[in-house]
Amino acid sequence: MAAHPSSAPQQGQRPTGGGRQSSRGGGRVSVYLHAVTDEQAELLTDTLNTSPLEEVKKSGVDVELDSNPSPVPGMKILNIRGAPSQIQAAVGLVSQKIGSKETLSDQAQTFWLQWVQAAFPDLHSRAYFLPPVYFNRVPVTRQSVAGQDVLVLQSAPGQAGQSNQVPTSSFSAAHPSISHPPRLQDSDVRDDASMQRIFVCLQKMFEENRDVVVGLTQLQFGQYLGEPCYAAAAMHLPLPSSLPSSLPQNWKRGDFDVLLIHRQYGLVVCEVKAFGDNIRVLKMSQQDVSNNIKKKLKDAASQLDKAEAMLFHLVSDIAPGLRITKVIAFPNLTGHQLQQAISSDNNLIQVFTSLVLPSTFYERFVN
């Protein structure tokens, strides 16, 4: 089972520091981190006769106990290096030596559960967000102005509504030796601002109401069990890459803007749309506003269908048919603006109805 040894489990820290891959003898070498109990580690290092770990090495792998403390009390980490097929064989030998009859994936899930319990000790009584603070995703460069380090954005030419961006033309002209920072769209900055607003509001709401929930933001599908040190166990579990062939293949790639694991409402997936903060700057007519809202709603509904299908797939081995609630968030629009756009489109009325949370949660969410 994959985990990253560290001095102590920290809130939001994942149980891995990233496995490594290298080349040796022309073959691909992976690093797999396998957890065993302290008692099992003693069995593996027994030197009365031949050390069991020395026998495991005969399968062609390098294996050693990690000297760093495990992230889970009472457990130790084995570093196993070799080709994927060799790692599978080595884990089988380790299981024989310690008398374990669990499959590799069962062992991994047992350890991951223990890691979660150690890393989030109040999991059943409070709200956790991963990451615990919001990080902007737009590209910036660090430059020195008047002896002070500043982070500089440079928008794409011809963009409207740039009030929240830092102008750089005069600075660049005065300092031609400094390369231009990367171009970005105005929408990138607005998306970040909208996501941050949703994140802060949800975090505050859940904490004030003492809700039991885990919230994840901007999680790419491919990040789920996607690090190399998970590979040996992850290959036995549902992964984004193994999404059923009956579904569109491009649905294997995507992300969850906000994913909530709630004690009462189950899985809640939220698509955030930033539209609305630059309506006045662009001098949009009411009809243009309405048309844009309809388009954003249809796009969001499609993205949520994809996210729902991915969630059903990922949890199919442990909770088939799990309830999933889909939500669209427009943090820069009023309820009246949304109602105006939706009321004239019967198809959207049906879509919107299917995306509304249970009333008790929805009232708290929007207020």
Secondary structure, DSSP 4 states (H G I P E B T S, - for coil): ------SS--TT--S-S---EEEETTEEEEEEEEEEEHHHHHHHT--SSS-HHHHHHTTT-EEEE-SSPPSSTTEEEEEEEE-HHHHHHHHHHHHHHHT--S-HHHHHHHHHHHHHHHH-TTTTTSEEEESSS----S--EEEEETTEEEEE-EEPTT-S--TTS---HHHHHH-TTSPPPPEE-HHHHHHHHHHHHHHHHHHHHHHHTT--EEEEEEEEGGGTT-SGGGHHHHTTS--GGG--TTS-GGGGS-EEEEEEEETTTEEEEEEE--TTTTHHHHT--HHHHHHHHHHHHHHHHHHHHHHHHHHHHHTTTTSTT--EEEEEE-TTS-HHHHHHHHHT-HHHHHHHHHHPPPHHHHHHHH-
